[in-house]
Amino acid sequence: MTVRVGRLTSGMTPEDHRLAASTAMAPSGPLTTVGGCLPGGLDLAPVPGSALQATLSAGRLWIQGTSAAAQGGYAVTVDAPALLTFGAGHATNARIDSVVVRVKDPAHDGSTGTPTGEVLVVEGTPSGIPTPPVIPANSERLYDVTVAKVGVGLDWSTGVADRRRYTAAVGGIVPPGSGVAFDGGYNGQYRDANGVLERWNGTAWEPILRLGNSGQLQLGDVRFYRETGPIAATNAIFRTYRQPGENAFSSRVPGETYSRIMIGGDGTINWGGGTSLDTFLHRSAANTLRTSGDLVVRSHKAHYGESGTALVTFTNSTTFTVAVTFATPFASVPRVYTNLDSSHTAANNWWTRAHTITTTGFRLHGFNKGDLWSWSNMPVSWSAFA
């Protein structure tokens, strides 16, 4: 066992220095840290007038050593733009080159010469389906650049893939970047996964914001908070913007496939028993609510139906018959009631009734004691109920 202590006056090895510096970085394991760029910088741009050259702007990054666990990490600064030249394209096939920042450390990676850092282009293999090359040890991939066949050069609109990942100090939120497929280093670590704040729970990243049993989230003058028990509350209006037919609110029993209640973007309320949504209530027209099923009030079904007025005209007759069509067909033959307004003289001498009733309409029949009458647009009201 070796206990390495940073900042001793003597006896410190390069590994001791790197391990001491890495204690401030977001960990990925007991002795390793999350490698990546620091936000800002290291942008790749074309060189005007050159088909195969680019510049990498200045920036900083942290490169975790990949040769040994106790190797530590390297704080790297590219202090000026770096000019990069890509090799000419293949005669027939494209290839993918990678732009990397590399630390050459002979003590760990088998390289020769003086330990140093460099920006370089790692050339890939031409292929009908090219893949990025394997990058050297102790390096960080920044970009994958597709080099088309000879004479074409670089396509900056589609051929440059940003592979920069980002890192942060321990306790900080790791910024988003190309590399999001990494495990957290400790329970409670947070990262920004392309706009989603995720927390490492020891085995997986979970998009959960934890505020404690009495915590509250405040957005301006709007508060979301725990009222009591498992009850969430807000002091403001909760509003959703959804299209007709889209789910705006729903509630279901755990383990069931379908919601027991769902409110759509158009205000339609759907109900079901957990296996399907089988009835709904919606606004079918102005001032009109309609349901697809039965409505039971205190154990009795609420009758549903429609009513109207037939205007009757005839000359010198003791009877009349008028066909009435329902605005909406009934599911079964309804009961129909007819009536003459008592304010009309005819009400004392005529009787009306419905006959030949079907689901789509009926015939309105009227008769009197045997006297001849003439009517002109006489209103006879009717009501039909299922």
Number of C-alpha atoms within 10 A of each C-alpha: 3 4 6 14 12 17 12 10 6 6 10 13 11 12 16 20 18 19 22 16 16 23 17 13 19 24 23 16 13 10 15 23 28 26 24 25 25 20 18 11 15 24 15 20 14 17 14 8 7 11 16 18 17 19 17 20 17 16 18 17 24 24 23 26 24 17 15 13 14 15 20 24 28 23 14 17 16 18 10 12 16 17 16 18 15 20 14 16 20 17 11 11 16 23 22 23 26 25 23 21 25 21 25 21 19 13 12 14 16 11 13 10 9 9 11 10 17 13 18 16 19 18 20 21 16 21 13 10 10 16 16 17 15 12 19 16 18 22 23 26 22 23 22 24 24 25 27 21 17 14 11 14 20 23 15 12 7 9 15 19 15 17 17 22 22 21 25 23 16 19 14 13 18 26 21 19 18 16 14 15 8 10 15 24 20 19 13 15 20 26 23 16 20 12 9 12 18 21 23 19 16 13 10 13 21 13 15 13 11 10 11 8 12 9 12 17 13 11 8 6 7 13 13 15 18 17 14 10 7 7 8 11 13 15 10 10 7 8 7 10 11 14 12 13 12 13 17 18 14 15 13 15 11 9 7 12 11 19 20 19 19 22 21 20 17 16 17 20 18 21 19 16 15 18 11 14 15 13 15 18 17 17 14 11 8 6 6 8 11 13 16 11 10 13 14 10 9 7 7 9 10 13 13 14 16 15 14 15 15 16 13 17 13 15 11 10 14 16 18 16 16 14 13 17 12 16 11 11 14 18 9 11 16 20 14 20 15 21 15 20 13 9 8 11 10 15 14 11 13 17 16 21 15 20 14 10 16 16 16 16 22 20 16 24 17 19 16 18 10 11 12 11 15 12 15 10 10 17 17 17 17 20 15 21 16 15
